[in-house]
Amino acid sequence: MTIELPGAIADYFAADKKGNAEAISKCFTQDSVVVDEGNTYTGRDAIRQWMAHASTQYSYTVEPFALGKEGERTVVTSHLVGNFPGSPVDLRYFFVLEGDKIAELEIVP
């Protein structure tokens, strides 16, 4: 199933598919915030480091399959498969967009 993702979100998942931490960080605003696995990462540098660490620690594929809205947040549900504990898993990505960039991202099971 193919879904139409907003530009910045589509760019995020495309960069994630390539394991490109630098490209992922450029999808975010300068002072953006990511919350993942109980950790908070603030700013592009922290986000780049978070993603660089995740891509060296695990091999995975992510396939977005549902799109919705929850207040101001765009919710993308994705199927994640890889060599990490609990694989496979469906995760929800809660995005807050600011213009053509991501201002906030929270990833939850």
C-alpha distance (Angstrom), angle and dihedral (degrees) to the residues before:
residue distance angle dihedral
M1 . . .
T2 3.78 . .
I3 3.79 120.7 .
E4 3.82 129.5 -169.0
L5 3.79 107.6 -118.6
P6 3.82 122.4 -165.8
G7 3.83 111.6 -101.3
A8 3.82 100.6 -100.7
I9 3.81 91.8 44.2
A10 3.81 92.3 48.0
D11 3.83 88.5 49.7
Y12 3.82 90.2 50.4
F13 3.81 93.6 53.5
A14 3.84 92.3 42.9
A15 3.82 90.9 53.0
D16 3.82 90.9 44.7
K17 3.81 90.1 52.9
K18 3.82 88.4 56.9
G19 3.82 93.1 43.7
N20 3.80 89.2 -123.2
A21 3.82 106.1 155.4
E22 3.81 93.0 179.1
A23 3.81 92.6 53.5
I24 3.81 90.2 46.3
S25 3.81 91.8 52.8
K26 3.83 89.9 52.7
C27 3.83 89.5 60.1
F28 3.83 88.0 68.0
T29 3.80 134.8 74.4
Q30 3.82 116.5 -108.3
D31 3.82 93.4 -101.9
S32 3.80 98.6 33.6
V33 3.80 123.8 143.3
V34 3.82 130.1 -138.4
V35 3.80 123.0 -169.2
D36 3.82 115.0 -166.0
E37 3.82 130.7 156.9
G38 3.80 91.8 -8.7
N39 3.81 93.5 -53.2
T40 3.80 126.4 112.6
Y41 3.80 122.7 -147.5
T42 3.81 118.5 -168.4
G43 3.81 124.0 -165.2
R44 3.78 133.2 10.5
D45 3.82 95.5 -78.6
A46 3.81 92.8 54.5
I47 3.81 90.6 45.4
R48 3.81 91.8 50.2
Q49 3.82 90.5 50.3
W50 3.83 91.8 47.0
M51 3.79 91.8 53.0
A52 3.81 94.4 41.8
H53 3.81 89.0 53.9
A54 3.82 93.2 46.7
S55 3.82 92.4 50.3
T56 3.81 93.7 50.3
Q57 3.80 93.8 44.0
Y58 3.83 97.7 48.2
S59 3.78 140.6 22.7
Y60 3.78 112.0 -141.9
T61 3.76 146.6 148.2
V62 3.79 124.4 -139.8
E63 3.78 124.5 -159.1
P64 3.82 119.0 -172.9
F65 3.81 110.1 -144.7
A66 3.82 107.8 164.1
L67 3.79 135.3 40.9
G68 3.79 128.8 -166.5
K69 3.81 146.1 144.3
E70 3.78 129.6 -111.9
G71 3.79 108.8 -177.9
E72 3.80 107.2 -60.6
R73 3.80 92.5 -14.1
T74 3.79 128.3 94.3
V75 3.80 109.6 -142.2
V76 3.80 119.9 -151.9
T77 3.80 117.7 -175.1
S78 3.80 112.9 -155.5
H79 3.78 137.5 -177.2
L80 3.81 111.6 -129.2
V81 3.82 122.1 -164.2
G82 3.80 124.5 176.9
N83 3.78 150.0 104.5
F84 3.80 95.8 -61.2
P85 3.81 129.0 108.8
G86 3.81 111.3 -84.0
S87 3.81 96.2 23.1
P88 2.97 126.5 -170.3
V89 3.79 102.4 44.1
D90 3.78 139.0 154.3
L91 3.81 112.3 -129.7
R92 3.78 131.4 -170.8
Y93 3.80 117.7 -136.7
F94 3.82 113.4 -157.9
F95 3.81 109.3 -159.5
V96 3.81 128.5 -171.3
L97 3.78 110.5 -164.9
E98 3.78 126.8 -153.1
G99 3.78 109.9 -168.7
D100 3.80 107.1 -51.3
K101 3.84 94.4 -21.7
I102 3.79 137.2 76.8
A103 3.82 112.5 -108.4
E104 3.81 97.3 177.9
L105 3.78 137.2 14.4
E106 3.79 127.1 -178.0
I107 3.81 119.1 -178.1
V108 3.81 117.3 -159.7
P109 3.82 136.4 167.2
